[in-house]
Amino acid sequence: MATKSKPFRICVEGATTDGRKIQREWLTQIADNYDPNTYGARINQEHYNYSWSARFGDVESVYTEEIKDGKLAGKLGLYGVLSPTEELVAMNRKRQKVYTSAEINLDFADSGGAYLVGLAVTDSPASLGTEMLQFSASAAASPLSARKQHPDNLFTAAEETVLEFVELPPKNDKPSLFSRVQTFLQKKQQSDDARFADIHQAVELCAQEQQTTAESVTTLSQQLDKLPALQQKQAALETQLNDLKTQLSQQDNNPQHRPFSQGSQHADTPTAEHLTNC
């Protein structure tokens, strides 16, 4: 079953780390910038980030809140919610790894803003306490510098943390009444949208048909305008045809008739050629 922690305080403004004090704007920037999808802060042991070192989960989310009472009243605190592994939950139940220390990058990805890049858990507050951090800052060979993801990162002093983990209820596969009603309304909206889309499409088809009909009427009207001229032309052709028929009917169409006599050039001088033997 999935588990996550209740919100707990990671660090407070003004707390001493390695000679630098945590600024309020740093915590505000962390709360504004933190996104586990961009870069998730993993939970490690005493800031060891080697490939062989164990990881105990992830920081799921962070936020800031002003402390209302106690010695730290008025200070801004950075709070977080963890998504732990089973190992961290088991160790916490045995009161192990109850001190936490944050690793902060003050210029994450050259953005100019602070970002939470890691969270360490430890059994020994002295290993990451204020005195140890201040010693590491002034020492020629810092025993903690090799653990930083970036040389300019800072570690917050380890503070005892009360981590309370809660088991998340299993997801119910059966949809709730609200979700079913919401789904029904969405389907009805989709149905209405589809119906409106059909109506819109029908109107477009009617408009297209009307346009086609109008074009056909215009073409027919133009053809009707030409009809009188065509009728006159047809009447003239019929007249010419009738005249031609009349002319042809008056001609001899028998080619066997003897041709008309043209007379003889010796008609006035009788000769034997013109004598007829009767």
C-alpha positions as CSV (number, residue, x, y, z in Angstrom):
1,M,0.0,0.0,0.0
2,A,1.3,3.5,-0.9
3,T,2.6,5.6,2.0
4,K,3.4,9.3,2.4
5,S,4.4,11.5,5.3
6,K,2.4,14.2,7.0
7,P,3.8,17.7,6.3
8,F,6.9,18.3,8.5
9,R,9.3,21.3,8.9
10,I,12.5,20.9,6.9
11,C,14.2,24.2,8.0
12,V,13.6,27.7,9.2
13,E,14.9,31.1,8.0
14,G,17.8,32.4,10.0
15,A,19.1,29.0,10.9
16,T,22.9,28.7,10.8
17,T,24.4,26.3,8.3
18,D,28.0,26.6,7.2
19,G,28.4,30.2,8.3
20,R,25.6,31.4,6.1
21,K,22.1,32.0,7.4
22,I,19.1,30.8,5.6
23,Q,17.3,33.8,4.0
24,R,13.6,34.1,3.8
25,E,13.6,34.6,0.0
26,W,15.5,31.4,-0.4
27,L,12.7,29.4,1.2
28,T,10.1,31.4,-0.9
29,Q,12.0,30.6,-4.1
30,I,12.2,26.9,-3.2
31,A,8.5,26.7,-2.6
32,D,7.8,28.5,-5.9
33,N,10.4,26.6,-8.0
34,Y,10.2,23.1,-6.6
35,D,8.7,20.6,-9.1
36,P,9.6,16.9,-8.8
37,N,8.9,16.5,-12.5
38,T,11.7,19.0,-13.2
39,Y,14.1,17.8,-10.6
40,G,13.1,15.7,-7.6
41,A,15.0,15.9,-4.4
42,R,15.8,12.3,-3.3
43,I,16.1,11.2,0.3
44,N,19.6,9.9,1.2
45,Q,21.7,9.0,4.2
46,E,23.8,11.9,5.6
47,H,24.0,13.5,2.1
48,Y,25.9,10.6,0.5
49,N,25.0,10.7,-3.2
50,Y,27.2,7.9,-4.5
51,S,25.8,5.2,-6.7
52,W,26.2,2.6,-4.0
53,S,24.5,4.7,-1.3
54,A,20.8,3.9,-0.6
55,R,17.9,6.1,-1.4
56,F,14.9,6.2,0.9
57,G,12.3,8.0,-1.2
58,D,11.5,11.4,-2.6
59,V,10.4,14.8,-1.6
60,E,6.9,15.0,-3.1
61,S,6.1,18.7,-2.4
62,V,7.2,21.7,-0.4
63,Y,5.6,24.9,0.9
64,T,6.3,27.7,3.2
65,E,4.4,28.8,6.3
66,E,5.1,31.4,9.0
67,I,5.6,29.9,12.5
68,K,2.8,31.1,14.8
69,D,4.2,30.4,18.3
70,G,7.2,29.4,20.3
71,K,10.7,30.8,20.1
72,L,10.6,30.8,16.3
73,A,7.3,32.7,16.0
74,G,7.3,35.0,13.0
75,K,10.0,33.0,11.2
76,L,9.3,31.5,7.9
77,G,9.5,27.7,7.8
78,L,9.9,25.4,4.8
79,Y,7.7,22.3,5.1
80,G,7.6,19.2,3.0
81,V,5.8,16.0,2.2
82,L,7.8,12.8,1.6
83,S,7.1,9.7,-0.5
84,P,9.2,7.2,1.5
85,T,10.4,3.7,0.8
86,E,9.4,0.8,3.0
87,E,12.9,0.9,4.5
88,L,12.6,4.5,5.7
89,V,9.2,3.8,7.2
90,A,10.5,0.7,9.0
91,M,13.6,2.7,10.3
92,N,11.4,5.5,11.5
93,R,9.2,3.2,13.5
94,K,12.4,2.1,15.3
95,R,13.2,5.7,16.0
96,Q,16.1,5.6,13.5
97,K,17.0,8.3,11.0
98,V,14.9,10.9,12.8
99,Y,17.2,13.9,12.0
100,T,16.9,15.6,8.6
101,S,19.1,18.1,6.8
102,A,18.3,19.8,3.4
103,E,20.7,20.4,0.6
104,I,20.0,23.7,-1.2
105,N,21.3,25.0,-4.5
106,L,21.2,28.8,-4.4
107,D,21.4,29.2,-8.2
108,F,19.7,26.1,-9.6
109,A,20.3,25.6,-13.3
110,D,21.6,29.2,-13.6
111,S,18.1,30.4,-12.8
112,G,19.1,32.8,-10.1
113,G,16.7,31.0,-7.7
114,A,17.1,28.6,-4.8
115,Y,16.1,25.0,-5.1
116,L,15.8,21.9,-2.9
117,V,18.1,19.3,-4.5
118,G,18.3,16.7,-1.7
119,L,17.2,15.7,1.8
120,A,19.4,13.7,4.2
121,V,18.3,11.6,7.1
122,T,20.7,10.6,9.9
123,D,20.8,9.1,13.4
124,S,23.5,11.4,14.6
125,P,22.7,15.1,14.7
126,A,26.4,15.9,15.4
127,S,27.4,14.6,12.0
128,L,25.3,17.3,10.3
129,G,24.9,19.7,13.2
130,T,25.7,23.4,13.3
131,E,29.2,22.9,14.7
132,M,30.1,20.3,12.1
133,L,28.9,22.5,9.3
134,Q,30.8,25.5,10.5
135,F,33.9,23.4,10.9
136,S,33.5,22.1,7.4
137,A,33.2,25.6,6.0
138,S,36.4,26.7,7.6
139,A,38.5,23.5,7.3
140,A,41.1,23.3,4.6
141,A,39.8,20.0,3.5
142,S,36.1,19.9,4.3
143,P,34.8,16.5,5.2
144,L,31.4,17.4,3.7
145,S,32.4,19.1,0.5
146,A,32.6,15.8,-1.4
147,R,29.0,15.0,-0.5
148,K,27.6,18.2,-2.1
149,Q,26.0,17.9,-5.5
150,H,27.6,21.3,-6.3
151,P,30.4,23.1,-4.4
152,D,28.3,26.1,-3.7
153,N,25.4,24.2,-2.3
154,L,24.7,24.4,1.4
155,F,23.5,21.9,4.0
156,T,21.0,22.9,6.7
157,A,21.8,21.9,10.2
158,A,20.3,18.6,11.1
159,E,17.1,18.9,13.2
160,E,15.1,16.3,15.0
161,T,12.1,15.7,12.9
162,V,8.9,14.0,13.8
163,L,8.0,12.0,10.7
164,E,4.5,10.6,10.7
165,F,3.6,8.3,7.8
166,V,0.1,7.6,6.7
167,E,-1.1,4.8,4.4
168,L,-3.0,6.0,1.4
169,P,-6.4,4.3,0.8
170,P,-6.5,2.0,-2.2
171,K,-8.0,3.4,-5.3
172,N,-11.6,2.4,-5.7
173,D,-12.1,1.1,-9.2
174,K,-15.9,1.6,-8.9
175,P,-16.7,5.2,-9.9
176,S,-18.5,7.3,-7.4
177,L,-21.9,8.8,-7.9
178,F,-20.4,12.2,-8.5
179,S,-18.1,10.8,-11.2
180,R,-20.9,8.9,-12.8
181,V,-23.1,12.0,-12.9
182,Q,-20.2,14.0,-14.3
183,T,-19.6,11.4,-17.0
184,F,-23.3,11.4,-17.9
185,L,-23.3,15.2,-18.2
186,Q,-20.2,15.1,-20.3
187,K,-21.8,12.5,-22.6
188,K,-24.9,14.7,-22.8
189,Q,-22.8,17.7,-23.6
190,Q,-20.9,15.6,-26.2
191,S,-24.3,14.4,-27.6
192,D,-25.6,18.0,-27.8
193,D,-22.4,19.1,-29.4
194,A,-22.7,16.3,-32.0
195,R,-26.3,17.2,-32.6
196,F,-25.4,20.8,-33.1
197,A,-22.6,19.8,-35.4
198,D,-25.1,17.7,-37.5
199,I,-27.4,20.6,-37.7
200,H,-24.6,22.9,-38.8
201,Q,-23.6,20.4,-41.4
202,A,-27.2,20.1,-42.7
203,V,-27.4,23.9,-43.0
204,E,-24.2,23.9,-45.0
205,L,-25.5,21.2,-47.3
206,C,-28.7,23.2,-47.9
207,A,-26.7,26.3,-48.6
208,Q,-24.6,24.4,-51.1
209,E,-27.7,22.9,-52.8
210,Q,-29.3,26.4,-53.0
211,Q,-26.2,27.8,-54.6
212,T,-26.2,25.0,-57.2
213,T,-29.9,25.6,-57.9
214,A,-29.4,29.3,-58.3
215,E,-26.6,28.7,-60.7
216,S,-28.8,26.3,-62.7
217,V,-31.6,28.8,-62.8
218,T,-29.3,31.5,-64.1
219,T,-28.0,29.2,-66.8
220,L,-31.5,28.2,-67.9
221,S,-32.6,31.9,-67.9
222,Q,-29.7,32.7,-70.2
223,Q,-30.7,29.9,-72.5
224,L,-34.3,31.1,-72.6
225,D,-33.1,34.6,-73.6
226,K,-31.5,33.0,-76.7
227,L,-34.7,31.1,-77.7
228,P,-36.5,33.8,-79.8
229,A,-33.4,34.3,-81.9
230,L,-33.2,30.6,-82.4
231,Q,-36.8,30.5,-83.4
232,Q,-36.4,33.2,-86.0
233,K,-33.4,31.4,-87.4
234,Q,-35.3,28.2,-87.6
235,A,-38.2,30.0,-89.4
236,A,-35.8,31.5,-92.0
237,L,-34.3,28.1,-92.6
238,E,-37.8,26.6,-93.1
239,T,-38.6,29.3,-95.6
240,Q,-35.5,28.6,-97.6
241,L,-36.2,24.9,-97.5
242,N,-39.7,25.4,-98.8
243,D,-38.4,27.6,-101.7
244,L,-35.9,25.0,-102.6
245,K,-38.5,22.3,-102.6
246,T,-40.7,24.4,-104.9
247,Q,-37.9,25.1,-107.3
248,L,-36.9,21.5,-107.5
249,S,-40.4,20.3,-108.1
250,Q,-40.6,22.4,-111.3
251,Q,-37.5,20.9,-112.9
252,D,-37.5,17.8,-115.2
253,N,-35.8,15.1,-113.3
254,N,-35.8,12.4,-116.2
255,P,-32.3,12.3,-117.7
256,Q,-33.4,10.0,-120.7
257,H,-35.3,12.7,-122.6
258,R,-33.8,13.6,-126.0
259,P,-32.2,17.0,-125.9
260,F,-33.7,19.8,-127.7
261,S,-32.7,20.2,-131.4
262,Q,-30.4,23.1,-132.0
263,G,-31.1,23.3,-135.8
264,S,-28.6,22.9,-138.6
265,Q,-26.2,25.3,-140.1
266,H,-27.3,24.1,-143.6
267,A,-31.0,24.3,-142.9
268,D,-31.5,26.7,-145.8
269,T,-29.6,24.5,-148.3
270,P,-31.2,21.1,-148.8
271,T,-28.7,18.4,-149.2
272,A,-28.8,14.7,-149.3
273,E,-27.9,14.6,-145.7
274,H,-31.1,16.2,-144.8
275,L,-33.3,14.3,-147.1
276,T,-35.5,11.8,-145.5
277,N,-36.3,8.6,-147.2
278,C,-40.0,8.3,-146.6
